């Protein structure tokens, strides 16, 4: 399991604790986050939680280095795409297409729009506040992400409703 944009590392440490049969690789591009992930890892003392990787998914050509894995069963990206420029979504999909195993899945969690519309008034207000902070930020539309995924030979397999007006988008490799 590769988590892209692990932030503090608190979540990946909990994932690793709850799923000890899976090996978890946290990552981020921010030095402060990488130090925090390393601290959470040291605190957790879990054999299945690997050292954090420096990965900047804003670059479509990002590479995995210093891992035993050439491919992953799953890639997880939580609460990243709305606080990043569109090119991060592009880099996420391009990298997932390269590094997912043939039967692997990409799970993307967060607030999204559906067919150009917000799913709740709170999401609309949140989207506006994000765009005021940075015009390149904001809630992404599921259809736009599905189209981007298709260009990378991934397809939207499932959309799961979550609490607080969030969704999990599950992508898989397109059939050859």
C-alpha positions, 0 to 999 in steps of 0.5 A: 500500500502506498499512501500519497500525501500522508501529511502528518503520518497519523493516519497511515500509522493507524492504517498500518496498526489496523491492517498488519498484514499489509505493508504501508509506504507513506509519502509526502513532498513536504520536509516538515510532513516527512519528519512528522511521518518519521516520528509517527512511525517511530512512535508506532513501532510497526514492522509493516510501516515503512520509512516515508518516501519523498514523492511530489505527485505534482510532477507527472513523472514522479518515481519511486525510489528506495522501495522493495516494490516495483508495483503496489496492490493499492494506492491511497490519496486522502484529502489532497486533490482539493488543496492542490493545483489540477496538475497534482490530479494529473500526476496522481493518475499518471503515477497510479497507472505506472505503479499499480499492479494489474489488479491494483486499485487507486482510492481517492478520498475527499470532497468532490463535485458531481456533474458540476454541482456541489453535493452539499452547501457546506462543500460549496462554501468550502470550495469558495474558501479554498479558491480564495486561498489559492485560485488553483485549489478547489473541489474537483468534479468526479467526471473530470477525474474519471476522464483524466483517469481514462486518459491514463488507462484507469477507470472509475470502478466505484463511488462510495458515499462517506460521512461529512459529504465526502466520497471515495473514488475507486479506480482500476486499470482499464481492461486491455 
